[in-house]
Amino acid sequence: QVALQTTKGASTSLIDGDWQYFADPKWKKAENIGVSLESDDDRVFVLRRSPSSSFSIVVLKRDGENVIEFKLDGVKSAHSVHYHGRSGEKTASLWVTDKESGALVEYTLGGKMIRTITEVYRKDSGEKLTFGRVTSLAWDRDGHMFLADGDRDGKYNRVMKLDLRDEQECVVDIWGGEEPGNGEKEFNLPHALVVDEYDNVWIADALNHRIQVISSSGDFIAQKDLDHSFEVYGIDICKTAQNSGMAFVTMCKLGKANQLWLFPVKMDKNTIEFGDTLKHWDIPSEPKAFVHGVLVDPSTREIYFLSTSGPTLHPKCKPATPKLERIGVFIVPEFPNRFRATAIMHPFDASQLVIAEILYDYPEKMMLFDCFGMNNGHFKFIISRDKCYVQDSEMKDARLVKKMNKVWELPPPYWFKLLSPNYVGKQSIHGVETIWWRYAPPDFKKTQSPARSSHEDHSRSVPLITELFQSDPQQGNRNNWFWFDNAGHLLRVMFTNPRNMVKFPVLGDFAMIHLPVFEVLSNTKFPTKLSDSPLKKHQYLDESNHLKNVAELLKNSSRETLQDDIDRIIPGLRKYSDKLDELPQWPNKLYMTAYMTPVQYTEPFPTQILYDYDLKKQRTRLFQTDNTDSVIDVILDKEKAYQVQRFSNGDIKCHKSIPCIGIVVPDWLKKSKAKIAGVLEKNPKFGPEKTILIMSCPITSMLVHSEAGISMRRAIKESY
């Protein structure tokens, strides 16, 4: 019940709950009149009209890559395309409705015309019937075709059940007729239809503003009346669980608005139960575009929009559930022999943000870190073979760091291989395809995932959420995460504890490191030559005092950082100078997705979060990358957290409630005295259209500003 209340109460500008979508950037703006999917393959068949009003079918992969294209010769006004058959079968084909010619045209998957059907015969009387303005078709499991015959300005308002498998194409049944009607099995512009797994036919009855459901044998089952200010043009059904699904409906005001509506349904062979309509949203499109259909990929829940008279801005949308791709086995990346990188570095003590320019030259056994503090300070680290030197703005000579050991030798290009890291998967970050790697120290103890891989074994309990996310810095053994791009260049690093971080010079003193620039160099010229900087006695720096916390060097350096220096290293990065009362805050209701990388688990968790402060509820849904059989819902209210495991067969297992910090207030950043370290604007790597605030917030301070945080603060404070 708590979960239902949370789902109902929390919404965004899109829709409620799990059914959130975002535009697939690989599918560009287009006028896709019709779309059909090959059931067992990666191909998408798209029907398009050229500026000269000729028609063609473009065969694409699901990621938007073109495969082939062929023209539809002889078709006057193609309206839809439908794949029929199984992948690999010789009988698999494409069917196109030609509404102006009143014809069905069948093609091979390569574009060769097989036959054209313009008339059929009644099976009982032999009467010949011709088609009107045909728009859509679908098949039941027995192979019967259902055809919508009734577009605008057409002669008919009917749905025909056809048997086209015999030599003589036959009509088995007809629902509706010439005149429009609003009774059961009557239509006023039946525009689209789809057949569900029980052979029920769902029909978009456009000008009656409703959906009708009729069994394949002709029995009326149910109808759902929709907003009468819109016309109903598209329909598809996506199964969500046993005997339940989600209906996707496109609603149009011609030339004014296009919307997608969703509503849940319970269904079996003889009954349909409609749920309340979920919050709908507008479909971005050109001003005169008419979104006349929708298709949902049953395996991925991706949506394809069909339009005429203009393109939709986002012809394909994807569910907003992160998905870590497991593509192949990737070779452990190596550094190039010479490179230049820039970095935004977050120290463990959060004293101030540090930016750096990094030069690496392994043939010369040299590495340079030129570091700036966002508030003040400037220093350089120079690593030469097994020695490390430091130089700040007040030093004329570089100073040697004593207590050197093997840890601080210059790392070789193959340093990452020496860690024996684990390949986790592939997922984009800021639009960049990214390879995810994990490294744990040899004594890292693996922990079981939070949900079992089989829903049949309910006797095994799921770890409490406190076990899932608690962090003890004294323990030290935690996962460290690394992200590389496809070229093998380092993009981001997350060290989880200063006691067990990978001992990489300088970088190991920072919790998070972002590298917006990483480029291979043919040669390097270091601005500091150690041979020209004779070392003087008693000018040594103690590693235990300075390398333990690099930020101290910035505090002790008197040189003010210039904005020009920052801009040179990280374009668009600046100090934050606005007032603190302008800190952003959460809306009272929000939905977001995330990747959670718990430090004590070996897999990241794709996560959905619903937050409703008015109801004092929050639901965090954790997906497992290696198990699609169940999900974990962690539901927070004022003082407790409830953990619910949901299985794909509909089973639910509830676990004991546990104390929690409760729901934080929407303006928790302001009340927790969060500090903004910097602002990143118009940076080409992090999104030229985005402004990113980089801030730090004391965890114990944040806990005070939740309903139950005060009582837990003392216990948790010692753990962070």
C-alpha positions in Angstrom: 0.0 0.0 0.0 2.9 2.4 0.8 4.4 1.7 -2.6 1.0 2.4 -4.4 0.6 5.6 -2.5 4.1 6.7 -3.5 3.7 5.8 -7.1 0.3 7.6 -7.3 1.6 10.7 -5.5 4.9 11.3 -7.2 4.9 12.5 -10.8 7.0 14.7 -13.1 6.3 16.5 -16.4 6.2 13.2 -18.1 4.3 10.4 -16.4 4.1 8.5 -13.2 6.1 5.7 -11.6 8.1 3.2 -13.7 6.8 4.5 -17.0 9.3 7.3 -17.6 10.9 8.0 -20.9 13.6 10.0 -22.6 14.5 10.6 -26.2 16.9 8.2 -27.9 19.6 10.6 -29.2 20.6 8.2 -31.9 17.2 8.6 -33.6 17.0 12.0 -35.2 13.9 14.1 -36.0 12.0 12.3 -38.8 8.5 11.8 -40.3 8.2 8.0 -39.8 4.7 7.1 -41.1 4.9 3.5 -40.0 7.3 1.3 -38.0 7.5 -2.4 -37.5 9.9 -4.6 -35.6 11.4 -8.0 -36.6 10.4 -10.2 -33.6 13.6 -12.1 -33.2 16.2 -9.8 -34.7 17.7 -6.3 -34.3 16.0 -4.8 -37.4 13.4 -2.0 -37.5 11.4 -1.4 -40.7 10.5 2.3 -41.1 8.0 3.6 -43.6 8.9 7.0 -44.9 7.6 9.5 -47.5 10.1 11.6 -49.5 9.5 15.3 -50.5 8.4 14.1 -53.9 5.6 12.0 -52.1 7.2 8.7 -53.1 7.4 6.0 -50.4 10.2 3.8 -49.2 11.0 1.4 -46.4 14.2 2.1 -44.5 15.7 -0.9 -42.6 17.5 0.2 -39.5 19.1 -1.4 -36.5 17.5 -0.6 -33.1 20.3 1.8 -32.4 19.3 3.9 -35.5 22.1 2.7 -37.9 20.9 2.3 -41.5 21.1 -1.1 -43.1 19.3 -0.8 -46.4 16.5 1.2 -48.1 14.1 0.2 -50.9 11.3 2.1 -52.7 7.7 1.0 -52.8 6.9 1.3 -56.5 3.2 1.5 -57.3 2.0 2.6 -53.9 0.0 5.8 -53.9 -0.4 6.6 -50.2 1.3 4.1 -47.9 -0.1 4.4 -44.4 1.5 1.6 -42.3 4.0 -1.3 -42.5 3.8 -4.6 -40.6 6.3 -7.4 -40.2 4.7 -10.9 -40.3 6.5 -14.2 -39.6 9.5 -15.3 -37.7 13.1 -14.2 -38.2 14.9 -16.6 -40.6 11.8 -18.1 -42.1 11.4 -17.8 -45.9 7.8 -16.9 -45.5 8.5 -13.8 -43.3 7.3 -10.7 -45.1 6.3 -7.1 -44.9 2.7 -5.8 -45.4 2.0 -2.2 -46.4 -1.5 -0.6 -46.3 -2.1 1.7 -49.3 -5.2 3.7 -48.2 -5.6 5.7 -51.5 -5.5 2.6 -53.7 -7.5 0.6 -51.2 -4.9 -2.2 -51.3 -2.7 -4.5 -49.2 0.7 -5.0 -50.6 3.0 -7.8 -49.5 6.8 -7.5 -49.9 9.8 -9.7 -49.1 12.1 -8.4 -46.4 14.4 -7.3 -49.2 11.8 -5.1 -50.9 10.5 -7.4 -53.7 6.7 -7.2 -54.3 4.9 -10.6 -53.7 1.3 -9.7 -54.2 -1.3 -6.9 -54.1 -4.8 -7.5 -52.7 -7.6 -5.1 -53.5 -10.6 -7.3 -53.1 -11.7 -10.3 -51.0 -14.6 -12.7 -51.0 -17.1 -13.6 -48.3 -16.4 -17.2 -47.2 -20.1 -18.0 -46.8 -21.7 -16.4 -49.9 -18.7 -15.7 -52.3 -19.7 -12.0 -52.5 -16.8 -9.9 -53.7 -15.8 -7.0 -51.5 -13.3 -4.2 -52.1 -11.4 -2.2 -49.6 -11.8 1.5 -48.7 -9.1 3.6 -47.0 -7.3 0.9 -45.1 -4.9 2.0 -42.3 -3.8 -0.8 -40.0 -3.6 -4.5 -39.6 -2.6 -7.3 -37.2 -2.8 -11.1 -36.8 -4.1 -13.5 -34.2 -2.4 -16.7 -33.3 -4.5 -18.7 -35.8 -3.1 -16.6 -38.7 -6.3 -14.5 -39.3 -5.6 -10.9 -40.3 -7.6 -8.0 -38.8 -7.8 -4.9 -41.0 -8.9 -1.4 -40.0 -10.8 0.0 -43.0 -12.1 3.5 -42.2 -9.7 6.5 -42.5 -10.9 10.0 -42.9 -13.0 10.6 -46.1 -13.3 6.9 -46.5 -16.4 4.9 -47.5 -16.3 2.5 -44.5 -16.1 2.5 -40.8 -15.3 -1.2 -40.2 -12.9 -3.8 -39.1 -12.5 -7.0 -41.2 -11.3 -10.4 -40.2 -9.6 -12.0 -43.2 -8.1 -15.4 -44.1 -5.5 -14.8 -46.7 -3.8 -18.2 -46.5 -6.0 -19.9 -49.1 -5.7 -19.3 -52.9 -8.9 -17.3 -52.6 -8.6 -14.4 -50.1 -11.7 -14.6 -47.8 -13.6 -12.4 -45.4 -14.4 -14.3 -42.2 -16.2 -11.6 -40.3 -17.0 -7.8 -40.4 -17.6 -5.5 -37.5 -19.1 -2.1 -38.3 -20.2 -1.0 -41.8 -20.4 2.1 -44.1 -22.1 4.5 -41.6 -20.4 5.6 -38.5 -21.8 4.4 -35.2 -21.1 4.7 -31.5 -22.6 1.4 -30.2 -20.7 -1.9 -29.4 -18.7 -3.1 -32.4 -19.6 0.2 -34.3 -16.9 2.7 -35.2 -16.4 6.3 -36.3 -13.0 6.2 -38.1 -11.3 3.0 -36.8 -7.7 4.1 -37.3 -5.4 1.5 -35.6 -5.6 -1.9 -34.0 -3.5 -4.4 -32.2 -4.0 -8.0 -31.1 -3.0 -9.1 -27.6 -1.7 -12.5 -26.4 -5.3 -13.7 -25.8 -6.3 -12.8 -29.4 -8.3 -9.8 -28.2 -8.4 -7.0 -30.8 -7.9 -3.5 -29.4 -9.2 -0.8 -31.8 -8.5 2.9 -31.7 -12.0 4.3 -32.5 -10.8 7.8 -33.3 -13.9 10.0 -33.5 -15.7 8.2 -30.8 -12.8 9.1 -28.5 -12.5 5.5 -27.2 -10.8 2.2 -27.3 -12.9 -0.9 -28.0 -11.8 -4.5 -27.3 -13.4 -7.3 -29.2 -12.4 -11.0 -29.1 -11.1 -12.6 -32.3 -14.4 -14.6 -32.5 -16.4 -11.3 -32.5 -17.6 -10.9 -28.9 -17.6 -7.4 -27.5 -15.5 -7.4 -24.3 -14.9 -3.8 -23.1 -14.4 -0.2 -24.0 -12.6 2.8 -22.4 -13.8 6.3 -23.1 -11.1 8.9 -23.3 -10.9 12.7 -23.4 -13.5 13.9 -26.0 -11.4 16.9 -26.9 -8.9 14.6 -28.5 -9.2 12.0 -31.3 -7.8 8.5 -30.6 -5.5 7.4 -33.4 -2.8 5.0 -32.1 -2.9 2.0 -29.8 -0.4 -0.6 -28.6 -0.3 -3.0 -25.7 2.8 -4.0 -23.6 2.6 -7.0 -21.3 4.0 -6.1 -17.9 3.3 -9.3 -15.9 1.0 -12.3 -16.0 -2.6 -11.2 -16.9 -1.6 -7.5 -16.9 -0.2 -4.9 -19.2 0.0 -1.3 -20.2 -2.0 0.4 -23.0 -0.2 3.1 -25.0 -2.6 5.5 -26.8 -1.8 8.5 -29.0 -4.4 11.3 -28.8 -4.5 14.2 -31.2 -6.0 17.6 -31.8 -5.3 17.9 -35.5 -2.7 20.6 -36.1 -2.7 21.6 -32.4 -1.5 19.0 -30.0 -0.2 15.4 -29.8 -0.3 13.4 -26.6 0.6 9.9 -25.4 -1.7 8.4 -22.7 -1.0 5.3 -20.7 -3.3 3.2 -18.6 -2.8 -0.2 -16.9 -5.0 -3.1 -17.8 -5.9 -6.5 -16.3 -6.7 -9.0 -19.1 -7.4 -12.6 -19.9 -9.3 -14.4 -22.6 -12.7 -13.2 -21.7 -12.4 -10.1 -19.5 -10.6 -6.7 -19.6 -10.3 -4.4 -16.6 -9.0 -0.9 -17.3 -7.1 1.0 -14.6 -7.0 4.8 -14.2 -5.2 6.7 -16.8 -1.7 7.6 -15.8 -0.5 11.2 -16.3 -0.1 11.8 -20.0 2.4 14.1 -21.7 2.8 16.0 -24.9 4.8 14.5 -27.8 7.3 17.1 -29.1 6.7 17.6 -32.8 6.6 20.1 -35.6 3.6 22.5 -35.5 1.6 20.8 -38.2 2.7 17.2 -37.5 0.0 14.6 -36.8 1.2 11.8 -34.6 -1.1 9.0 -35.8 0.3 5.9 -34.2 2.6 4.3 -31.6 4.5 1.1 -31.4 6.1 -0.4 -28.3 9.0 -2.9 -28.4 7.7 -5.7 -26.1 11.2 -6.7 -25.0 12.7 -3.3 -24.2 9.6 -1.1 -23.8 11.0 1.4 -26.2 8.4 3.6 -27.9 8.3 4.5 -31.6 6.0 7.4 -32.7 4.4 7.5 -36.1 3.6 10.8 -37.8 2.4 12.5 -40.9 2.3 16.1 -42.2 5.5 16.7 -40.3 8.2 15.0 -38.1 8.2 14.2 -34.5 11.3 15.7 -32.7 11.9 12.4 -31.0 10.7 9.4 -33.1 12.0 6.9 -30.6 12.0 7.1 -26.8 13.6 4.8 -24.3 12.6 3.8 -20.8 14.4 5.8 -18.1 15.8 2.7 -16.4 19.6 2.5 -16.6 20.9 -0.6 -18.2 24.4 -1.7 -18.0 25.4 -3.4 -21.2 27.5 -6.6 -21.1 29.0 -6.5 -24.6 31.9 -8.8 -25.2 35.1 -9.0 -23.1 37.1 -5.9 -23.1 40.9 -5.8 -23.0 42.3 -4.1 -19.9 43.3 -0.6 -21.1 46.8 0.8 -20.9 48.1 4.4 -20.7 49.9 5.7 -23.8 53.6 6.3 -23.3 53.0 10.0 -23.4 49.8 11.9 -22.6 48.3 15.1 -21.4 45.2 15.2 -19.2 43.2 17.7 -17.2 41.3 16.8 -14.1 38.7 18.1 -11.6 39.6 16.5 -8.3 37.6 16.2 -5.1 39.7 15.7 -2.0 38.6 13.3 0.8 38.5 16.2 3.3 36.4 18.4 0.9 38.5 21.4 1.8 38.4 22.8 -1.7 38.1 21.7 -5.2 41.4 21.1 -7.0 42.0 21.3 -10.8 45.2 19.9 -12.4 47.0 19.6 -15.6 48.8 16.3 -15.9 51.7 15.4 -18.2 53.0 11.9 -18.4 56.2 10.8 -20.2 57.1 7.2 -19.5 60.2 7.0 -21.8 61.6 10.0 -19.9 60.4 8.5 -16.6 58.7 11.8 -15.7 55.2 12.9 -14.6 54.0 16.4 -13.7 50.9 17.5 -11.8 50.3 21.3 -12.1 47.6 21.8 -9.4 45.4 24.8 -8.7 42.9 25.3 -5.8 39.6 26.9 -6.7 39.9 29.2 -3.7 43.7 29.8 -3.7 47.0 28.1 -3.9 49.2 26.6 -6.6 51.8 23.9 -6.5 53.5 21.3 -8.7 54.3 17.7 -8.2 57.1 16.3 -10.3 57.7 12.5 -10.2 60.9 11.3 -11.6 61.6 7.6 -11.5 61.4 6.8 -7.8 61.5 10.3 -6.4 58.8 12.9 -5.9 59.4 16.7 -5.8 57.0 19.4 -4.9 57.2 23.1 -5.8 54.7 25.8 -4.9 54.5 29.4 -6.1 56.9 30.7 -3.4 59.6 28.1 -4.2 62.4 28.8 -6.6 63.6 25.3 -6.2 61.8 22.0 -6.2 61.8 20.2 -2.8 62.2 16.5 -2.4 59.6 14.4 -0.6 61.4 12.1 1.7 60.3 8.6 3.0 60.1 7.5 -0.6 59.1 3.9 -1.2 58.0 1.6 -4.1 54.5 3.1 -3.9 55.6 6.4 -5.3 57.6 5.1 -8.3 56.4 6.4 -11.6 53.6 4.1 -12.7 54.1 2.2 -16.0 51.6 2.4 -18.9 50.3 -1.0 -17.9 49.6 0.0 -14.3 45.9 -0.8 -14.5 46.6 -4.4 -15.7 48.7 -4.9 -12.6 45.6 -4.4 -10.5 43.8 -7.3 -12.2 40.6 -5.2 -12.3 37.1 -6.6 -13.1 35.2 -5.7 -16.2 31.7 -4.6 -15.1 29.9 -3.4 -18.3 29.3 -0.5 -20.6 27.1 2.6 -20.0 27.3 6.2 -21.1 28.2 9.1 -18.9 27.4 12.6 -20.1 26.7 11.0 -23.5 30.1 9.4 -23.7 30.2 5.6 -24.1 32.0 4.4 -21.1 33.6 1.1 -20.0 33.1 0.4 -16.3 35.8 -1.4 -14.3 36.1 -2.3 -10.6 39.1 -2.9 -8.4 39.2 -4.2 -4.9 42.2 -5.0 -2.7 43.2 -8.7 -2.5 41.7 -9.1 0.9 38.3 -7.6 -0.2 35.5 -9.9 1.1 32.8 -10.4 -1.5 29.3 -9.8 -0.3 26.2 -11.5 -1.6 23.9 -9.3 -3.8 20.9 -7.9 -2.0 18.4 -10.2 -3.8 18.6 -13.9 -4.6 18.8 -14.9 -8.2 15.8 -17.3 -8.0 12.3 -16.2 -6.8 11.5 -19.8 -5.9 13.8 -19.7 -2.8 11.9 -17.4 -0.5 13.5 -18.8 2.6 16.7 -16.9 2.0 16.3 -13.4 3.4 17.5 -10.3 1.7 20.1 -8.3 3.7 18.7 -5.3 5.5 19.2 -1.9 3.8 21.6 -1.0 6.6 23.9 -3.8 5.5 23.5 -2.8 1.9 24.7 0.8 2.3 26.6 1.1 5.6 30.2 2.3 5.3 32.9 1.9 7.9 36.0 3.9 6.9 38.0 2.0 9.5 37.5 -1.2 7.6 39.2 0.0 4.5 38.5 -2.8 2.2 36.2 -1.3 -0.4 35.7 -1.3 -4.2 37.3 1.4 -6.3 35.7 2.3 -9.6 37.3 3.3 -12.9 35.6 4.5 -16.1 37.4 4.5 -19.5 36.1 5.6 -22.9 36.1 3.3 -26.0 39.7 4.5 -26.8 40.9 3.3 -23.5 41.4 6.8 -22.1 40.6 7.4 -18.4 37.4 9.5 -17.8 36.6 9.2 -14.1 37.9 7.5 -11.0 36.1 7.0 -7.6 38.3 6.0 -4.7 36.2 4.9 -1.8 38.6 5.2 1.1 41.9 7.0 1.6 43.2 3.9 3.5 42.8 1.5 0.7 42.9 3.6 -2.5 45.1 2.5 -5.4 48.5 4.0 -4.6 48.7 6.2 -7.7 50.8 9.3 -7.1 48.8 12.3 -6.0 45.5 11.0 -7.4 45.1 8.6 -4.5 44.4 11.5 -2.2 41.2 12.4 -3.9 37.8 10.7 -3.6 36.5 11.6 -7.1 38.5 12.5 -10.2 37.0 13.7 -13.5 39.2 13.9 -16.6 37.5 16.0 -19.3 40.7 16.0 -21.4 42.9 13.0 -22.1 45.0 13.2 -25.2 48.0 11.3 -26.5 51.2 13.2 -27.1 54.1 12.6 -29.5 56.5 14.3 -27.1 56.4 16.4 -23.9 58.2 19.4 -22.6 58.2 19.7 -18.9 58.1 23.3 -17.6 60.3 22.3 -14.6 63.7 20.6 -15.2 64.9 19.0 -12.1 68.6 19.3 -13.2 68.2 23.1 -13.1 66.8 23.0 -9.6 69.6 22.0 -7.2 68.2 20.5 -4.0 69.2 22.3 -0.8 69.7 20.8 2.6 66.7 20.7 4.9 64.3 21.5 2.1 62.6 18.1 2.3 58.9 17.6 2.6 57.6 14.8 4.8 55.3 12.4 2.9 53.4 11.6 6.1 52.4 15.3 6.5 51.9 16.5 3.0 51.1 13.6 0.7 48.5 12.3 3.2 46.4 15.3 2.3 47.4 17.2 -0.8 45.0 20.0 -0.1 47.1 21.2 2.7 49.7 22.4 0.2 47.0 24.7 -1.3 46.1 26.1 2.1 49.7 27.0 2.8 50.4 28.5 -0.6 49.9 32.3 -0.7 49.4 32.7 -4.5 45.8 33.6 -5.5 44.5 31.4 -8.3 43.7 33.3 -11.4 40.5 32.6 -13.3 42.6 32.5 -16.5 44.5 29.5 -15.1 41.3 27.7 -14.4 39.8 28.5 -17.8 43.0 27.2 -19.5 42.8 23.9 -17.8 39.0 23.3 -17.6 37.0 25.5 -19.9 33.9 26.9 -18.3 34.9 26.2 -14.7 34.7 29.1 -12.3 34.4 29.9 -8.6 30.9 30.2 -7.3 30.2 33.8 -6.3 26.3 33.8 -6.0 24.4 34.0 -2.7 23.9 30.8 -0.7 20.2 31.5 -0.5 20.0 30.7 -4.3 21.0 27.0 -3.7 18.9 24.7 -5.7 16.3 22.5 -4.0 14.3 19.5 -4.8 10.7 19.8 -6.0 8.2 18.3 -3.5 7.7 15.5 -6.0 10.4 14.1 -8.2 11.5 11.0 -10.2 15.1 10.2 -11.1 17.3 7.4 -12.2 20.8 6.6 -11.1 23.5 4.1 -11.0 24.4 3.1 -7.4 27.9 1.7 -6.9 27.9 0.4 -3.4 31.5 0.2 -2.1 31.0 -3.3 -0.6 29.3 -4.9 -3.6 30.8 -6.2 -6.8 28.0 -4.9 -9.1 26.4 -1.4 -9.6 22.7 -1.2 -9.2 20.5 0.5 -11.8 18.2 2.5 -9.6 14.9 4.4 -9.8 13.9 6.9 -7.1 10.4 8.3 -6.4 10.3 11.1 -3.9 7.1 12.7 -2.5 7.7 15.1 0.4 4.0 15.9 0.7 3.2 12.3 1.5 6.5 11.9 3.4 7.3 8.9 1.2 10.2 7.8 -0.9 10.7 4.6 -3.0 14.1 3.5 -4.2 13.9 0.6 -6.6 17.1 -1.4 -7.1 17.6 -3.6 -10.2 20.3 -6.2 -10.5 22.5 -6.3 -13.6 22.8 -10.1 -13.5 19.2 -10.9 -12.4 16.0 -9.8 -14.1 13.8 -12.1 -12.1 13.2 -9.6 -9.2 13.7 -6.1 -8.0 14.1 -4.6 -4.5 11.9 -1.7 -3.4 13.1 0.2 -0.4 10.2 2.4 0.8 10.9 5.2 3.3 8.3 7.0 5.4 8.7 9.2 8.4 10.7 6.9 10.6 11.0 3.5 9.0 12.3 1.8 5.8 10.4 -1.1 4.3 12.1 -3.6 2.0 10.0 -5.4 -0.5 11.2 -7.9 -3.1 9.1 -8.1 -6.2 9.3 -11.1 -8.5 8.5 -11.3 -12.2 5.8 -14.0 -11.6 3.9 -11.5 -9.4 5.1 -12.8 -6.0 6.0 -10.3 -3.3 8.2 -11.0 -0.3 8.2 -8.4 2.5 11.0 -8.0 5.0 11.2 -6.5 8.4 11.0 -2.8 8.7 14.1 -1.0 10.0 14.8 2.4 11.4 16.0 5.0 8.9 16.8 8.7 8.7 13.5 9.4 7.0 12.7 11.7 4.2 15.0 14.7 3.8 13.4 18.1 3.3 13.4 19.5 -0.3 15.9 22.3 0.7 18.3 20.0 2.4 21.2 21.5 0.6 20.6 24.9 2.1 19.8 23.7 5.6 22.8 21.3 5.7 25.1 24.2 5.0 26.3 22.8 1.7 29.2 24.6 0.0 29.4 25.1 -3.7 33.0 24.5 -4.8 32.6 25.5 -8.4 30.4 26.0 -11.4 30.9 24.3 -14.8 29.3 26.0 -17.8 29.4 25.3 -21.5 32.0 22.7 -21.2 32.1 20.6 -24.4 32.8 17.3 -22.5 30.2 17.7 -19.7 27.4 19.1 -21.9 27.6 22.5 -23.6 24.0 23.2 -22.8 24.2 22.5 -19.1 25.3 24.4 -16.0 26.7 22.0 -13.4 27.1 22.9 -9.7 29.9 21.1 -7.9 29.2 21.1 -4.1 30.0 19.3 -0.9 27.7 18.6 2.0 28.5 17.2 5.4 26.6 13.9 5.8 25.9 14.4 9.5 24.6 17.9 8.9 22.2 16.6 6.3 20.8 14.0 8.7 19.6 16.7 11.1 17.2 17.9 8.4 15.1 14.7 8.1 12.2 13.6 10.2 14.2 11.0 12.1 17.7 12.2 11.6 18.2 13.8 15.0 17.8 10.6 16.9 20.2 8.8 14.6 22.9 11.5 14.2 25.0 10.4 17.1 25.2 6.8 16.1 25.9 7.5 12.4 28.4 10.4 13.0 31.0 8.0 14.2 30.7 5.9 11.0 31.6 8.7 8.5 
